[in-house]
């Protein structure tokens, strides 16, 4: 009998049932997705075998894994190019989004004047904007970075602006009664209150920055100028090299999952001691 089981037996039946349910949920949160993923991979492999599907149409999982090891040098070097664009665009989105949202909260006239332009950037497809960027910007890295930044910028801006404007009015009046300056209200009241909103937008922007980088590489890669993972996918598609195509897709998906997990961990570490959303996860 484990130490946890001994502790559970010392509780009353209702509390013991609740504790055991939390333990099962904690284990199931990881076991169930892994089990479904393994089942899906096995089904994928069996479908390829049963239907005798050619490798250039749908490769078996083992072939994709072997290709990932054989082409590791090429694929991971391309992954580093994509990651560089992804993280640089995310950093720029955080700096620009937070800075502009702070400016919006300091002046309603500024928000009413410039927020529509941010919406225009958000709703316009990046594939429609890239031809203009291609005309006006000469540096290839700058083109990709600008495209990825446009995609990741709006969630940071909108979420942070919402958080800064969601401060309790009574607390804001209390700060004013005590003679707090705008800078003091921003530092000690608005920014802490907006932190959960900002971190939520950051998790969204992390995935969007990767999507923006890959989409920009797809558009630029049609001319053979990009060396990111998207260009490897295009190249593999032209050559009917499906195993390499699937291997590159796997790396992109894995990268997106890791980015989300890292940003979720950062959010939890920042909020766990004081915000209700993080406190509930520890109960």
Kinemage of the C-alpha trace (Angstrom):
@kinemage 1
@onewidth
@group {chain A} dominant
@subgroup {mainchain}
@vectorlist {calphas} color= white
{ca unk a 1} P 0.000 0.000 0.000
{ca unk a 2} L 1.400 3.409 -0.984
{ca unk a 3} L 1.703 6.435 1.272
{ca unk a 4} L -1.056 8.159 -0.685
{ca unk a 5} L -3.422 5.217 -0.172
{ca unk a 6} L -2.706 5.270 3.584
{ca unk a 7} L -3.482 8.976 3.699
{ca unk a 8} L -6.705 8.416 1.765
{ca unk a 9} L -7.872 5.701 4.206
{ca unk a 10} L -7.476 8.143 7.105
{ca unk a 11} L -10.033 10.507 5.529
{ca unk a 12} L -13.797 10.243 5.733
{ca unk a 13} L -15.443 8.303 2.846
{ca unk a 14} L -16.613 11.391 0.959
{ca unk a 15} L -13.243 13.104 1.202
{ca unk a 16} L -11.462 9.872 0.277
{ca unk a 17} L -13.654 9.508 -2.801
{ca unk a 18} L -12.874 13.072 -3.848
{ca unk a 19} L -9.128 12.564 -3.374
{ca unk a 20} L -9.139 9.335 -5.389
{ca unk a 21} L -11.142 11.026 -8.150
{ca unk a 22} L -8.574 13.827 -8.325
{ca unk a 23} L -5.785 11.243 -8.529
{ca unk a 24} L -7.513 9.426 -11.392
{ca unk a 25} L -8.159 12.702 -13.211
{ca unk a 26} L -4.520 13.717 -12.815
{ca unk a 27} L -3.347 10.398 -14.264
{ca unk a 28} L -6.015 10.321 -16.958
{ca unk a 29} L -5.057 13.777 -18.169
{ca unk a 30} L -1.850 12.238 -19.530
{ca unk a 31} L -2.688 8.568 -20.015
{ca unk a 32} L -5.857 8.962 -22.089
{ca unk a 33} L -4.370 11.276 -24.775
{ca unk a 34} L -1.297 9.035 -25.051
{ca unk a 35} L -3.457 5.924 -25.361
{ca unk a 36} L -5.610 7.512 -28.072
{ca unk a 37} L -2.498 8.691 -29.915
{ca unk a 38} L -0.917 5.224 -29.819
{ca unk a 39} L -4.187 3.677 -31.007
{ca unk a 40} L -4.398 6.156 -33.885
{ca unk a 41} L -0.814 5.418 -34.952
{ca unk a 42} L -1.467 1.668 -34.866
{ca unk a 43} L -4.634 2.148 -36.920
{ca unk a 44} L -2.703 4.293 -39.398
{ca unk a 45} L -0.103 1.542 -39.790
{ca unk a 46} L -2.729 -1.183 -40.235
{ca unk a 47} L -4.635 0.825 -42.857
{ca unk a 48} L -1.428 1.177 -44.892
{ca unk a 49} L -0.808 -2.581 -44.672
{ca unk a 50} L -4.374 -3.770 -45.279
{ca unk a 51} L -4.919 -1.518 -48.295
{ca unk a 52} L -1.344 -1.838 -49.623
{ca unk a 53} L -1.068 1.926 -49.930
{ca unk a 54} L 2.113 3.025 -51.749
{ca unk a 55} L 4.727 4.817 -49.687
{ca unk a 56} L 4.588 7.953 -51.841
{ca unk a 57} L 0.873 8.370 -51.031
{ca unk a 58} L 0.706 7.426 -47.345
{ca unk a 59} L 3.862 6.103 -45.646
{ca unk a 60} L 3.674 3.887 -42.592
{ca unk a 61} L 4.571 5.473 -39.224
{ca unk a 62} L 7.778 3.449 -39.024
{ca unk a 63} L 8.897 4.795 -42.392
{ca unk a 64} L 8.196 8.367 -41.254
{ca unk a 65} L 10.198 7.804 -38.077
{ca unk a 66} L 13.080 6.304 -40.045
{ca unk a 67} L 13.038 9.280 -42.422
{ca unk a 68} L 13.077 11.626 -39.450
{ca unk a 69} L 16.310 10.005 -38.245
{ca unk a 70} L 17.882 9.740 -41.708
{ca unk a 71} L 17.126 13.368 -42.629
{ca unk a 72} L 17.622 14.747 -39.127
{ca unk a 73} L 20.402 17.137 -40.173
{ca unk a 74} L 18.367 18.724 -42.961
{ca unk a 75} L 15.065 18.824 -41.093
{ca unk a 76} L 16.392 20.137 -37.790
{ca unk a 77} L 18.453 22.839 -39.483
{ca unk a 78} L 15.257 23.960 -41.216
{ca unk a 79} L 13.421 23.756 -37.899
{ca unk a 80} L 15.944 26.168 -36.355
{ca unk a 81} L 15.218 28.664 -39.136
{ca unk a 82} L 11.480 28.410 -38.477
{ca unk a 83} L 11.982 28.674 -34.710
{ca unk a 84} L 14.096 31.784 -35.075
{ca unk a 85} L 11.331 33.523 -37.017
{ca unk a 86} L 8.723 32.216 -34.563
{ca unk a 87} L 10.390 33.441 -31.379
{ca unk a 88} L 11.543 36.763 -32.812
{ca unk a 89} L 8.031 37.512 -34.034
{ca unk a 90} L 6.596 36.502 -30.652
{ca unk a 91} L 9.001 38.813 -28.810
{ca unk a 92} L 8.140 41.687 -31.133
{ca unk a 93} L 4.428 40.935 -30.731
{ca unk a 94} L 4.774 41.070 -26.932
{ca unk a 95} L 6.725 44.341 -27.013
{ca unk a 96} L 4.432 45.990 -29.537
{ca unk a 97} L 1.172 44.575 -28.175
{ca unk a 98} L 1.841 45.402 -24.518
{ca unk a 99} L 3.285 48.813 -25.326
{ca unk a 100} L 0.377 49.794 -27.542
{ca unk a 101} L -2.214 48.453 -25.099
{ca unk a 102} L -0.667 50.554 -22.299
{ca unk a 103} L -0.876 53.554 -24.596
{ca unk a 104} L -4.525 52.744 -25.318
{ca unk a 105} L -5.417 52.675 -21.640
{ca unk a 106} L -3.774 56.052 -21.074
{ca unk a 107} L -5.810 57.746 -23.792
{ca unk a 108} L -9.192 56.713 -25.135
{ca unk a 109} L -8.641 58.968 -28.143
{ca unk a 110} L -5.518 57.013 -29.079
{ca unk a 111} L -7.408 53.716 -28.710
{ca unk a 112} L -10.311 54.885 -30.860
{ca unk a 113} L -7.887 56.185 -33.490
{ca unk a 114} L -5.529 53.199 -33.848
{ca unk a 115} L -7.392 50.086 -32.687
{ca unk a 116} L -9.298 49.775 -36.029
{ca unk a 117} L -5.967 49.488 -37.836
{ca unk a 118} L -5.015 46.557 -35.606
{ca unk a 119} L -8.319 44.898 -36.479
{ca unk a 120} L -7.627 45.401 -40.181
{ca unk a 121} L -4.266 43.632 -39.811
{ca unk a 122} L -5.950 40.780 -37.944
{ca unk a 123} L -8.794 40.123 -40.404
{ca unk a 124} L -6.733 40.466 -43.595
{ca unk a 125} L -5.265 37.096 -44.709
{ca unk a 126} L -1.496 37.067 -44.525
{ca unk a 127} L -1.265 35.483 -47.983
{ca unk a 128} L -2.958 38.607 -49.330
{ca unk a 129} L -0.566 40.945 -47.533
{ca unk a 130} L 2.644 39.105 -48.449
{ca unk a 131} L 2.794 40.294 -52.104
{ca unk a 132} L 2.876 43.889 -50.847
{ca unk a 133} L 5.518 43.023 -48.260
{ca unk a 134} L 7.484 41.276 -50.987
{ca unk a 135} L 7.497 44.503 -53.008
{ca unk a 136} L 8.440 46.923 -50.240
{ca unk a 137} L 10.843 44.774 -48.173
{ca unk a 138} L 14.058 43.437 -49.659
{ca unk a 139} L 15.442 41.274 -46.837
{ca unk a 140} L 13.982 37.754 -46.847
{ca unk a 141} L 14.204 37.260 -43.074
{ca unk a 142} L 12.492 40.588 -42.482
{ca unk a 143} L 9.656 39.553 -44.786
{ca unk a 144} L 9.024 36.336 -42.878
{ca unk a 145} L 9.390 38.079 -39.525
{ca unk a 146} L 6.907 40.773 -40.468
{ca unk a 147} L 4.330 38.226 -41.628
{ca unk a 148} L 4.629 36.159 -38.454
{ca unk a 149} L 4.457 39.305 -36.313
{ca unk a 150} L 1.226 40.447 -37.966
{ca unk a 151} L -0.412 37.118 -37.120
{ca unk a 152} L 0.787 37.020 -33.479
{ca unk a 153} L 0.350 40.700 -32.648
{ca unk a 154} L -3.428 41.064 -32.250
{ca unk a 155} L -4.066 38.472 -29.475
{ca unk a 156} L -1.475 40.181 -27.267
{ca unk a 157} L -2.905 43.612 -27.985
{ca unk a 158} L -6.572 42.740 -27.518
{ca unk a 159} L -6.146 40.567 -24.417
{ca unk a 160} L -3.813 42.981 -22.653
{ca unk a 161} L -6.044 45.942 -23.476
{ca unk a 162} L -9.030 44.050 -22.100
{ca unk a 163} L -7.124 43.216 -18.916
{ca unk a 164} L -5.942 46.780 -18.379
{ca unk a 165} L -9.511 48.033 -18.804
{ca unk a 166} L -10.995 45.365 -16.505
{ca unk a 167} L -9.666 46.816 -13.262
{ca unk a 168} L -12.232 47.037 -10.463
{ca unk a 169} L -13.641 50.548 -10.489
{ca unk a 170} L -13.693 50.734 -6.695
{ca unk a 171} L -9.984 49.932 -6.522
{ca unk a 172} L -9.271 52.514 -9.170
{ca unk a 173} L -11.205 55.157 -7.200
{ca unk a 174} L -9.333 54.129 -4.040
{ca unk a 175} L -6.006 54.729 -5.784
{ca unk a 176} L -7.203 58.148 -6.954
{ca unk a 177} L -8.380 59.082 -3.456
{ca unk a 178} L -4.911 58.267 -2.133
{ca unk a 179} L -3.306 60.509 -4.734
{ca unk a 180} L -1.794 57.793 -6.920
{ca unk a 181} L -0.374 58.999 -10.210
{ca unk a 182} L -1.193 57.381 -13.543
{ca unk a 183} L 2.152 55.594 -13.475
{ca unk a 184} L 1.475 54.234 -9.991
{ca unk a 185} L -2.007 53.072 -11.001
{ca unk a 186} L -0.524 51.367 -14.050
{ca unk a 187} L 2.294 49.696 -12.127
{ca unk a 188} L 0.520 48.581 -8.963
{ca unk a 189} L -3.068 48.087 -10.146
{ca unk a 190} L -3.598 47.795 -13.882
{ca unk a 191} L -0.604 45.645 -14.857
{ca unk a 192} L -1.132 42.997 -12.123
{ca unk a 193} L -4.844 42.856 -12.958
{ca unk a 194} L -4.062 42.445 -16.662
{ca unk a 195} L -1.460 39.706 -16.151
{ca unk a 196} L -3.886 36.724 -16.541
{ca unk a 197} L -5.322 38.275 -19.710
{ca unk a 198} L -1.839 38.912 -21.105
{ca unk a 199} L -0.706 35.354 -20.377
{ca unk a 200} L -3.838 33.983 -22.047
{ca unk a 201} L -3.084 36.070 -25.130
{ca unk a 202} L 0.546 34.951 -24.996
{ca unk a 203} L -0.445 31.288 -25.225
{ca unk a 204} L -2.589 32.070 -28.263
{ca unk a 205} L 0.105 34.214 -29.867
{ca unk a 206} L 2.747 31.509 -29.352
{ca unk a 207} L 0.901 29.101 -31.624
{ca unk a 208} L -0.057 31.835 -34.070
{ca unk a 209} L 3.554 32.993 -34.397
{ca unk a 210} L 4.521 29.483 -35.487
{ca unk a 211} L 1.593 29.364 -37.900
{ca unk a 212} L 2.523 32.778 -39.262
{ca unk a 213} L 6.153 31.743 -39.741
{ca unk a 214} L 5.171 28.550 -41.576
{ca unk a 215} L 2.576 30.297 -43.768
{ca unk a 216} L 5.053 33.032 -44.648
{ca unk a 217} L 7.638 30.371 -45.523
{ca unk a 218} L 5.076 28.632 -47.728
{ca unk a 219} L 4.416 31.814 -49.674
{ca unk a 220} L 8.095 32.720 -49.921
{ca unk a 221} L 9.141 29.106 -50.447
{ca unk a 222} L 7.317 28.883 -53.748
{ca unk a 223} L 10.268 30.820 -55.219
{ca unk a 224} L 12.835 28.633 -53.483
{ca unk a 225} L 14.087 31.447 -51.253
{ca unk a 226} L 13.130 30.035 -47.858
{ca unk a 227} L 15.005 27.339 -46.001
{ca unk a 228} L 12.500 26.678 -43.224
{ca unk a 229} L 10.385 23.591 -42.664
{ca unk a 230} L 7.671 24.853 -44.981
{ca unk a 231} L 10.080 24.878 -47.904
{ca unk a 232} L 11.035 21.273 -47.070
{ca unk a 233} L 7.364 20.326 -47.203
{ca unk a 234} L 6.970 22.006 -50.593
{ca unk a 235} L 10.116 20.340 -51.883
{ca unk a 236} L 8.999 16.933 -50.612
{ca unk a 237} L 5.600 17.407 -52.220
{ca unk a 238} L 7.149 18.177 -55.600
{ca unk a 239} L 9.338 15.063 -55.360
{ca unk a 240} L 6.524 12.831 -54.017
{ca unk a 241} L 8.694 12.231 -50.962
{ca unk a 242} L 5.783 11.655 -48.586
{ca unk a 243} L 7.902 10.289 -45.692
{ca unk a 244} L 9.926 13.502 -45.487
{ca unk a 245} L 6.743 15.551 -45.833
{ca unk a 246} L 5.147 13.725 -42.902
{ca unk a 247} L 8.363 14.009 -40.884
{ca unk a 248} L 8.404 17.789 -41.381
{ca unk a 249} L 4.727 17.999 -40.414
{ca unk a 250} L 5.476 15.993 -37.287
{ca unk a 251} L 8.236 18.428 -36.297
{ca unk a 252} L 5.933 21.412 -36.808
{ca unk a 253} L 3.181 19.827 -34.701
{ca unk a 254} L 5.609 18.814 -31.969
{ca unk a 255} L 7.065 22.317 -31.910
{ca unk a 256} L 3.616 23.866 -31.552
{ca unk a 257} L 2.770 21.533 -28.663
{ca unk a 258} L 6.045 22.317 -26.884
{ca unk a 259} L 5.518 26.062 -27.301
{ca unk a 260} L 2.041 25.785 -25.794
{ca unk a 261} L 3.274 23.654 -22.879
{ca unk a 262} L 6.153 26.004 -22.097
{ca unk a 263} L 3.923 29.075 -22.171
{ca unk a 264} L 1.303 27.284 -20.050
{ca unk a 265} L 4.000 26.428 -17.504
{ca unk a 266} L 5.187 30.042 -17.424
{ca unk a 267} L 1.599 31.195 -16.924
{ca unk a 268} L 1.072 28.719 -14.095
{ca unk a 269} L 4.311 29.693 -12.329
{ca unk a 270} L 3.386 33.374 -12.455
{ca unk a 271} L -0.246 32.996 -11.363
{ca unk a 272} L -0.124 30.006 -9.016
{ca unk a 273} L 0.297 31.990 -5.774
{ca unk a 274} L -2.425 34.568 -6.244
{ca unk a 275} L -4.815 34.052 -9.165
{ca unk a 276} L -7.897 31.902 -8.812
{ca unk a 277} L -7.494 30.097 -12.147
{ca unk a 278} L -4.113 28.703 -11.054
{ca unk a 279} L -5.130 28.062 -7.452
{ca unk a 280} L -7.967 25.803 -8.561
{ca unk a 281} L -5.546 23.605 -10.474
{ca unk a 282} L -3.591 22.876 -7.268
{ca unk a 283} L -6.597 21.827 -5.152
